[in-house]
Amino acid sequence: MKLLLTFAAGVIAASGFAPFNFWIAPILALAIWFSLIKDLIFQKRIIGSYLFGLGLLLPSQYWTGIYVGNTPWLVLCFAQASFYILPGIFVRRKARFNSFVFAGSFVGVELLLRTIPFTGFGWSRIGFTQIDSPIAAIYPVGGVVFVSFIIAFLSATRRFLPLVIALSIVGLANFVPDQIEQKNSIRIALVQGGVPELGLGFNSTPKEVFNRHLEQTKKLSTGNELIIWPENSVDIDINTNPEVYKEIVEQSVRTSSPILVGGVTKSPDGLRNQSILFNSKAQQIYTKRYLTPFGEYLPLRNIAEAVSPYAKEITDFAAGQEDTKFKISNFTFQTLICYELINDVFRDSLTSDFLVVQTNNATFGDTSQLEQELNIARVRSMETGRNVAYVSTTGVTSFISNNGTILQQIPKFTPNSLIGQIDTVDGTTLTQDYGKYIEALFLILLLLLTILRRVKK
């Protein structure tokens, strides 16, 4: 019975993600999980922890199979659920420091989620669920990892003093001096042009996605300091289609605004997913660095080609090697392209005046993936202290303040443009300065506690 309840606890934890956004649910779910496994024998702790992971991942990541069938979704979830056995390994029956051990090993779970296999898939990290909770104050101080640790620790502690200390950390985070200095505001237009059809065939008609974004741009007047299109908004190669190139430049000249577009181009090394800034010409380019496994490149290609005749037809994308800080007159910005949003490594280098996130959500239809990705962008805004211009082909295009608040938004699947003011800032957060050490610190302490337990035993 306890094992079945661990699966149910995982399902409860999943309701912390969109579309439900019950931020309290993961805290309660982890408390149930810990209570159920702490007195079990080793084998049952492992099984119960695996079932918790399965209960969490299956509902929160169901959208991964929306157009490609259930097999990829099930394989992903059943494989990733194995990471959740870590607390089952480290927690001991009636042992001291169990609450810290549970929290530290949970940090290890989310490290595995975001790193392996094939660069990981850390989408369903509990640390992303607290953007609307009081615990959100931790994001600019310690980042997603610290939030995950605090949630797990609060869920597991049964003693008064540790509970007070953890809650005090959350409270004090609200009073940490702000290292971010606001400068001036600029006017930006975000274009959500839409696609002819949702799904993998969103770009099956050449130039249709481009024409839809061009149509919305033609409705814009002058006065914007930047116009931003989403990822894949130019659905044919700009470099081999001079007419498309010319039309973008014409709109840039007409509106007196630089235009940032997203498109796929060809190179000798493979396809490139790029952000290209147009003014009188394509002056600045960013190439996506963090590629999506199976979506933008094929891992274990030799094995895949031996197993599937279709594998040879898949062309790998070439990863970019450099960060690009786009510069326009008196401001700078950096862009993340879709999947890059979940990579903690990029967070610390986001030091420009504001942040752009370009994404194409058409391949996930009308699922909670759209809102889940938006919430991750809100978390990144708090971690970096940057205001965010979030632009999607299908939604949910938004302006996000650096405290994670959505300021303006276009309803999903509604072709339109969103014009707003975005504040430019200077400085870095504590998370950007020191956040990269927190994960290692918790894991080292977990290791030391484990060694100490064995020595005493």
FENBELTA-V805630 format. One record per run of one state. SS is the DSSP state (a for helix, b for strand, c for the rest). FROM is the first residue (numbers start at 0). TO is the last residue. If there is no record, write none. Layout:
SS,FROM,TO
SS,FROM,TO
This chain:
c,0,0
a,1,13
c,14,21
a,22,36
c,37,40
a,41,59
c,60,60
a,61,64
c,65,68
a,69,89
c,90,96
a,97,114
c,115,124
a,125,127
c,128,132
a,133,155
c,156,158
a,159,172
c,173,179
b,180,191
c,192,206
a,207,217
c,218,224
b,225,228
c,229,232
b,233,233
c,234,236
a,237,239
c,240,240
a,241,254
c,255,256
b,257,266
c,267,268
b,269,277
c,278,280
b,281,286
c,287,291
b,292,292
c,293,295
b,296,296
c,297,299
a,300,306
c,307,309
a,310,312
c,313,315
b,316,316
c,317,324
b,325,327
c,328,329
b,330,336
a,337,341
c,342,342
a,343,346
c,347,352
b,353,358
c,359,360
a,361,363
c,364,367
a,368,383
c,384,386
b,387,391
c,392,396
b,397,399
c,400,404
b,405,408
c,409,414
b,415,425
c,426,428
a,429,455
c,456,456
